[in-house]
C-alpha cells in the first residue's frame, strides 16, 4: 500500500513537472495567413452564416457576408 502511494506521488510529480512550456510569443507586423484553396467556398459561406446566426441571431446581409469571407481568406 505504501509503495503504491509513493509510486503515485512520483508519477504525479513527473506529470506536473513535465508540463511547463517556455514559449515566446512573437508579434509579426502585417502577418496574414496564406489563402487556403483546399476549403470550398460553400463551407466558408456556411461558417460565416453560422457565426452570424449564433452571435446576432440572424443571417448576414450581402456586405457582411463578403466582409466575413474576406476576413477568413
N, C-alpha and C positions, 0 to 999 in steps of 0.2 A: 504494500500500500504506500509506504513512504517512498520507495523507488519510483513508483508511478507518479507520485506528486512531484518529485524532483525532475522527472522527465518532462512533465507538463510545464513546469516553470522554465526549463531550459528551452523548450520548443517555443513558448510564449516570448521569451526574451529574444530568441533568434528571429522570430517573425516581426516583432516590433522594431528591433534594431535594424533589420534589413529593409525597412520601408522608407527610409529617409532618401529623398531625392534632392540633389543640388542642381537645379536648372536655372539658368539665367534667361529671362525673357528679353528679347531684343526687339525694339520698335524700328521697323524698316519703313522709312517715309515713302509714300506713293506706292505701297505694296498692293498689288491686285492679283487675284487668282487668275490663272490662265483659263481660257474658255474650255468648257468640258462638252465636247461634241458627242459623248457616249450616252447622254441622257436625252431622251426625246423631248421635244418642245411641249407636248401634251402633258408630260409628267411635271414639268416646271409650271405650266399653267394650273394644273390641279393643285400643286403645292401652294402657289400664291393664293388661289381661291380658298383653300382650306385655312390658311393663315388669317385671311381677312374675315372669314366666317367665324373662326374661333375667337378672334380678338374683338372684332367690331360687330359681329352678328349679322353681317351682310356680305354679299359678293362685291368685289372691287369693280369700279367703273373702268372704262377703257384706258383712261390715263393712269389710273392706279395700277392696273394690270401690267401695262407697258413699263411703268416705273419699277414695279416689283420684279419683272422679268429681266430688266437691265441690271438690277442690283445683284441677282443671283447668277448672272452670266449667261 
